[in-house]
Amino acid sequence: MNISVCVDRACGGDSPDDDSFRRWVSAALKACRKSGHVDFKIVDSDEIQYLNKTYRGKDAATNVLSFPSELPPGIPSDLLGDLALCTPVIEREAREQRKVLMHHWAHLTIHGTLHLIGFDHIDDTDADIMESLEIDILASLSLPNPYVDYTEECHPS
């Protein structure tokens, strides 16, 4: 299985190292019996907001955007696509949701990678399939379920 990543850090902050991104992408692709190359760009809030507005019509910063490769037929390439991950949003979400920062990075990397290979969560059925797959992939890496409400666990009623 051929898996590679390239990471462009256009934003400071506490982003994972290349080996972490490679491990998370590898786990996602292995679970789906896929291989390929993923390019990452680590961006700030302004850049992710610009990308979100330009490509999705949503004028807000978000945590991750996926851009699947759309090469013309007949052009050989192992490029699956690009992921843009926003450091400030990811850091804020991890704090607010009381998640370990690197666990949140792992989840969003796996989530974005699944989008690159065709998974989505537009309707409830697709969301259930994608979330279940994310949970299984994270578990294979000994990481917790990202859909658990950590606030309730930390502060039970």
N, C-alpha and C positions, 0 to 999 in steps of 0.2 A: 504494500500500500504506500503510495507516494504522497506525502503531505508536507507542505512547506508554507511558511508565513514570512511576510516582510512587514516591519513595523516602522512607521514614520511618526515620530513624536513631535507634533507641532505645538504641543501644549505641555507646560510643566505639570507638576503634581506627582502623586504617588501611583504611577501606572505600573502594571506588572512588567517583568522582563520578557524577552522574546521566547525563552523556553516555556514560560507559563502559557503564553498565547498558543504556542505550538502544541503543548500538552492538551489544552482545552479543545482546540480545533480538532486534533487527532481523535479525542474521545467522541466528539460529535460525529465525525465522519465515519469512524469505525462502527459506531452503533447503526449507521445507515448504509454500511458497506459502500462507502464512497471514498474517493481520494481527490487530491487537487491542491491548488495554491490559493491562499487568501491574503490579500493586502489589507493592512490596518492603517488607519490614520487616527492618532489620538489628538483630539481637538478641544478648543475652548467653547464656551457657551455661545459666543457670537457666531463662530463658524458653523456649529451644529444647527443653530437657529436659521442661518442663511440656507444651509443645505435642506433643512426640513421645509422651509417656505418654498424654495425653488423646486424641489422634487416631489413634495407631498402636499403643498398648498397649506401647510400648517405653520403659522407664525409663532413658534415657541421652541425653546430649547428642549431637547429630548436626550435620552441616555445613549441609544445606539440606532444607527441607520444602516441598512443593508442595501447594497447595490450589486445584484447578481450580474455576472458577465453576460454580455449580449453580443458575442462575436458572430459575424456572418457565417453561414454554413460553409464547411470546407476549410476553415482556418483552424488548424490543430492548436489546441492550447489546454493546459491543465488549470487555467485561472477560473476559479469559482466565482470570484467577485471581490468587492471591497466592503470593509466595515469601517464606519466612522464611529468612534466611541468618545463621549464627552466627559473628560475628567471631572470638572466641577459638578455636573449633574450626578454622576455616579457616586462621587464622594458625599454629596448632600443626601442622596437617597439612602446610602448605606447608614449614615448617621441617623436619619429620620426613622428608618425601618429597623434600626439596631442590629444591623448585619455586619459581619466581618467584611471589611472592605474588599479583600482579595476574593472572598466567596461571591460577592456581588459582581466583581469583574468577571469571574469565571462564568457565572450564570448568564450575564449579558453577552459574553463572547460566544457561548454555546447557543444562546437564543439567536443571535445574529447569523451564526454559521448555518443553523437550521433554515433560516430564511433564504440564505444563498442557494440552498439545494432544494427549495421548493415548498417548504413548510410555511404555514401561515396560521393566523388566529382571528380571521375576519368573522367567522361564525362560531357558535358555541362548540359544535362537534370538532371542528379543526383546532380550536383552542384547547379542548380537552386532550386531543391527540398530541399536540405540540407540548403542552405542559407536562403530560405524563412522560414523554420522551426526555424532556429536559431534566425532570426529577430522576429518572433512571440513569441518565448520563452523569449527572452530578454525583449520584450515589456510587457509580463505578469509580469515581475519583475520591470517594469518602467525604463528600461535601453534602451539607444539609439541603433539605427541601426548601427552595426559595419562596414558596408560596405559603409557608407557615407564618402566622402573625407573631413575630418575635416580641412585639410590644406586649401582647397578652401573656406570653410565656415569662417575660421579665417582670411583669406587674400583674399578677393574677388578681381577679376581682375578689 
